[in-house]
Amino acid sequence: MSQSYELEIVEEYELLGEKRYRLRIKGTSIYLNVAADNPEKAVEKAIKMINDMRLDALVEVIKKEGQSAE
C-alpha cells in the first residue's frame, strides 16, 4: 500500500554504538524503534516496517475509531 503516515520522532538514542530512533505513528499509541544513520532513514525504515507487518490496516481502524469518538 502506498499510504503516507505521519511519524513523529520521540527519541533519538545510542545503543551499543548504534544510533537508534523511536517513532510514533501520529493519532495512535504505536511506537517503532529503528536503527538508522539519520532521521530521514529512520522514517523510511519505520514506513517499511509498517507495510511489512501490515500495520496499515490497524492504523486505519484506530484512526477511524478516534474520529468517531469525537
C-alpha positions as CSV (number, residue, x, y, z in Angstrom):
1,M,0.0,0.0,0.0
2,S,1.4,3.4,-0.9
3,Q,0.0,5.3,2.0
4,S,1.9,8.0,3.8
5,Y,2.0,8.1,7.6
6,E,2.6,11.0,10.0
7,L,5.5,9.8,12.0
8,E,6.9,11.7,15.0
9,I,10.4,11.1,16.3
10,V,10.0,11.0,20.0
11,E,13.5,9.9,21.0
12,E,17.0,9.6,19.5
13,Y,19.5,7.5,21.4
14,E,22.6,5.3,21.0
15,L,22.7,1.7,22.0
16,L,25.9,-0.4,21.8
17,G,27.4,2.2,19.4
18,E,24.4,2.2,17.1
19,K,22.2,5.3,16.5
20,R,18.5,4.5,17.1
21,Y,15.3,6.3,16.8
22,R,11.9,5.8,18.5
23,L,9.0,6.9,16.3
24,R,5.3,7.2,17.0
25,I,2.5,6.9,14.4
26,K,0.5,10.1,15.0
27,G,-3.0,9.5,16.1
28,T,-2.1,6.2,17.6
29,S,-0.1,4.8,20.5
30,I,2.0,2.7,18.2
31,Y,5.8,3.2,18.6
32,L,8.5,1.8,16.4
33,N,12.2,1.5,17.2
34,V,14.7,1.5,14.3
35,A,18.4,1.8,13.8
36,A,19.4,4.4,11.2
37,D,22.1,6.9,10.4
38,N,19.8,9.9,10.2
39,P,16.1,10.9,10.9
40,E,15.2,10.5,7.2
41,K,16.4,6.9,7.0
42,A,14.6,6.2,10.3
43,V,11.3,7.4,8.8
44,E,11.9,5.3,5.7
45,K,12.6,2.2,7.8
46,A,9.6,2.8,10.0
47,I,7.3,3.0,6.9
48,K,8.8,-0.2,5.6
49,M,8.1,-1.9,9.0
50,I,4.5,-0.6,8.9
51,N,4.0,-2.1,5.5
52,D,5.9,-5.4,6.2
53,M,3.9,-6.0,9.4
54,R,0.6,-4.9,7.7
55,L,0.0,-2.4,10.4
56,D,-1.5,-0.1,7.8
57,A,-4.9,-1.7,8.2
58,L,-4.7,-1.5,12.0
59,V,-3.7,2.2,11.8
60,E,-6.8,2.9,9.6
61,V,-9.1,1.2,12.2
62,I,-7.5,3.1,15.1
63,K,-7.9,6.5,13.3
64,K,-11.5,5.8,12.3
65,E,-12.4,4.9,15.9
66,G,-10.7,8.0,17.1
67,Q,-12.7,10.2,14.7
68,S,-16.0,8.5,15.6
69,A,-15.3,9.1,19.3
70,E,-15.1,12.9,18.8
